[in-house]
Amino acid sequence: MILVTGASGNVGSHVVRQLLEEGEKVRVITRNPSGQTFPDQVEVATGDLTQPETLTEALSGIERAFLFPVLQGVDGFLNAAKHAGLRHLVMLSSISVTWSVPGWVGEAHLRLERSVQASGLPWTFVRPDGFTTNDLVWASQIIDGDVVRGRFGDAATAPVDPRDIAAVAVRSLLDGRAGEGYSVTGPQSLTQIDRLRIIAETIGRPLRWQEQSEDWFRDEMARLGMPAQGIDDYVDALTARVGKTAEVLPTVEQVTGRPPFTYAQWVADHTAAFGTAST
């Protein structure tokens, strides 16, 4: 039996589906079982990762687990997992832990990784770059018009499809890849302007990028809930990527045996979110 935390999220939902496709028995943990819908084959346990006293039942009989990175309270989960006899933990982390200056996000994930290592549990870390799903933040602008407003349009990243992140996690769980840290990127270096062009081509509408001021961008990130330190680091990271080619890593194919999904493939699967072509 494999436990999946964060099972309704961008990555965790794919981890669940892919494990079921492999014929594995899956249990998920959620604070609100009535508020979530999971596949019929999934066993649902009530619990909260930040409240270890709620985890005994969820961890009973579990040999392997996929851990969504909860920034507060991970030590309680690790202690409960160790007491339950967990044999392998695969945790979602961030590629920023590998940077010379990890920044706010990287430091937060580094603390989690160190806690996992100190627990004595066999571990694997999956460290993705930015998710393709982050671009869903443009959806409302695209539905409302032909202009997407943003900052650092020429900053390049290698966005990765959550299906590929999940696939690396699943293979880590099933193949017993303990002691590995996998940095995961998408297969292409793309600027924000490149990605908007691909969305436009896919949905059959002309779309235009409109560069905004840094003050506008900072206000927008704050509105979306990013803390001030995170905004500073994000601005610095995007500034450093303007006019550069993003690193593309072969991790997905090396671990899963298949090529990663392209950005265009991801967009094609999410056209409904961006609206349809004008008629």
C-alpha positions, 0 to 999 in steps of 0.5 A: 500500500502506498500513501499519497499526500497532496492527492488533489494537487497538480502533481499528487493527482497524477501520482494517484492515477499513475500508481493505479495504472501500475496496479498499485493499492493507493491510500490518500490522506485528506482533511476533508474527505467529503470535499474531495473526489478520488477514483473509486479504487482509492482508499481515503483516510482522514488526517492532517499532515500538520497534526501527527496525532491524526496520522496513525490510521492513515499510515497503518500498513503503509510501506511507501509514501509520496509527500507533498512539501508541507512547510510547517509540521513535517517533523511530526509526519516523519516521526509518525511515519518512522514509527509506522515502519515506512520503508521509502519516502519520495518528497516533492521538492524544488530545483531551487535547492540546487542553485548557488543562491537558493532563495526563499523557496529553495531555503524552505525546501532545503530545510524540509530535505534536511529534516527528511534526511535526519529522520533516517527514513530512506528518501528520494527527492523530486526537484522540478523547475517551474510547472506548466500549470503556473501559466493558468494564471493567464487564463482570465486575461486570455478569456477576456481579451487578446492581451496578456500583461506581465513582466520579464516576457523574454525570461526563459525557463524550461517549464515541466508538465506535472504529469512528468513530475508525477512520473518521476515520483512514481518510478522512484516509488516503484523502483526503490530509487532511494538516496537520489535527488532528481532535478526535473525540467521540461524539454524546451527552453521557452520565454513567456512570450514563446509560451503565449505564442504556443497558446495562441497557435493552439487555441487559434486566436491572436494573443499579444504580450504587453510588458508591465512595470516591475511595480505592477508585477510586484503588486500582482504577485502580492495579490496572488499571495506570494510573500515579500521575500518570495517576490524579491527572489522571483524578480531576481531569478527572472531578471537573471533569465532574460535573454538566456537559454534555460537549462534542459535536463534529460531526467524524465526520459532517463527515469521513465524511459519516455520523452517528456511532454512538450509545452504544446502538448500540455496546452492542447490538454488545457484548451478549455481553461484558455477559452476557444477560438473566436468565431 
